[in-house]
Each structure stands twice: as C-alpha cells, then as structure tokens.
Amino acid sequence: MEIWINPACSKCRSAVSLLDAEGAAYTVRRYLEDPPTVAELESVLARLGLEPWDITRLGEAVATELGLATWERDETQRHRWIEALAAHPALIQRPIITADDGTTVVGRTPEAVRSVLP
C-alpha cells in the first residue's frame, strides 16, 4: 500500500496514525517532494473513478494564480487539469491511498482509510 501525504496536513497525519494503529504495511510518498507524473495521476484517477477537478484543491494560492475556478470541467480540458496537478502537486487533494489490490481512496476520513485495509 502507498499513501501520498503532505506531513504538514492534519488529515494525512491522522491517516498515517490509523494505518499504524492497524498494523498496516505501507510506504509513504511525500508527493510535494516527489510529485506524481501525468501517467501516475491518470492511473490514480481511473482507480478512484474521479476526474482531475474532483481531486483539485481550489483553495490553494496556485489555483487562484492559474484561474482554475474558471477552467472548463469536461473531457476536452481533462488533460490540462492533469498537467496542472503534475506541475503543481500542492493542488492534489490528500491523502491518497492505493492498496495492493488496486483499491484507491482519498483518505480524508477514518472510514475511507479503513476501506483499504485487508
């Protein structure tokens, strides 16, 4: 299992604590230091069943700078969104957990984190 985290994020710290309490084996990816590629984001989005705008943090300063709130949210603009997430990983919602079986969640709640445990 892999978890994408920002150590400064309380939701990330809570998710890691829960995984630790459950004795889960996982690797940590500090995605701000080791940003996901476009291909990795496409894969994670497919597993999540979400679109890139669904995992974009629009409250980030860079989102305002890029004008993301005005970007179209449709198939023609999908790749543009993914490229923005890859270029500016602070825009990516967190934590994202990918289980060994391919199950992937945005682990913002204890229930979501528990859903990837064996």
Sequence and secondary structure as in RCSB ss.txt:
>XXXX:A:sequence
MEIWINPACSKCRSAVSLLDAEGAAYTVRRYLEDPPTVAELESVLARLGLEPWDITRLGEAVATELGLATWERDE
TQRHRWIEALAAHPALIQRPIITADDGTTVVGRTPEAVRSVLP
>XXXX:A:secstr
 EEEE TT HHHHHHHHHHHHTT   EEEETTTS   HHHHHHHHHHHT  GGGGB TTSHHHHHHTGGGS  SG
GGHHHHHHHHHH GGGB S EEE TTS EEE  SHHHHHTT  
